[in-house]
Amino acid sequence: MNFEEKIEAVTDSILQDYNSGRDIDRVEFYRTPDKDVIIDIIEKLRRIVFPGYFKDKNYRMYNAKHNLSMLIEDVMINLTRQVALVYQSSGENEADAQVHAQEVCLEFFRKIPQVRAMVQTDLQAAYDGDPAATGFAEIIFAYPGLFAITVYRLAHELYLLQVPMIPRIMTEHAHSITGIDIHPGATIGKFFFIDHGTGIVVGETTVIGDNVKIYQGVTLGALSTRGGQSLRGKRRHPTIEDNVTIYAGTSVLGGETVIGRDTVIGANAFITKSIAPCTTVSTQPQEMQMKTRTGCVGCKQALDCDKK
């Protein structure tokens, strides 16, 4: 058997394996959403949210209003197609899925002004909360936290409209870029600021109030997920009330855990019980030991450590 025949035999064996009836054997290329199209929709939605900052290089600025109208229509059509595909993969027939998707996407676009109002508060919170910020443009272009929050706020509206799969694809795309994992089901109030951001996790049933600030490495998670699917629909993640600051590396876990308003939680805390309002939480620092090394090469070149 020559090499080409061997390749053909291997190909036949893999194709035969697709007939095993498992979940991973599904071959319906045109009845599932296209992740690349959804990512493109995210970028176009950002141009709608921030019309003066992100633009298509083919658009002419002197006709910006007309170009935005075309952009909105473009996103509406493509998002409707993707949502219809998700409904079909969930069992709806093609005609019903199309009508359903059109109604849902129209409602989603009606929510865009509200999303933009919330994002404006997040932008203001980032500027007010970070002395390194030189202006709003820098935050919009460069801050991963604002990107992740913006994608979350858009995905959250689709989640509330009970669109399957697509909201999670959106927030996981933001996660892959920023290291910030916000589930689209989380409830987050106004003036939300993520500083630095890498390694942040915000679980599905998390509730966050207004004026909350969190730093890198913070987890707002479940106390245990060993119950698996039996925990679906139950509160698993904490509530963070208004005006709370949570510093780097802290984990706040559990559906019954409430962090009271105006609380400050220091770095590296591990919290599984509620904290009363107006509390400052800190952890006992580890003991630091320092010992001068003797006879190191660098010091011998200038000054003998042993003679100190």
ZICOR-V915761 format. One record per run of one state. SS is the DSSP state (H for helix, E for strand, C for the rest). FROM is the first residue (numbers start at 1). LEN is the number of residues. Records with the same first field share a line. If there is no record, write none. Layout:
SS=FROM-LEN ; FROM-LEN
This chain:
C=1-2 ; 21-2 ; 26-9 ; 50-11 ; 90-4 ; 111-1 ; 130-6 ; 143-1 ; 161-5 ; 179-2 ; 183-4 ; 189-4 ; 196-5 ; 203-4 ; 209-4 ; 216-3 ; 222-6 ; 232-7 ; 241-4 ; 247-4 ; 254-4 ; 260-4 ; 266-4 ; 272-3 ; 276-4 ; 282-15 ; 303-2 ; 308-1
H=3-18 ; 23-3 ; 35-15 ; 61-29 ; 94-17 ; 112-18 ; 136-7 ; 144-17 ; 166-13 ; 228-4 ; 297-6 ; 305-3
E=181-2 ; 187-2 ; 193-3 ; 201-2 ; 207-2 ; 213-3 ; 219-3 ; 239-2 ; 245-2 ; 251-3 ; 258-2 ; 264-2 ; 270-2 ; 275-1 ; 280-2
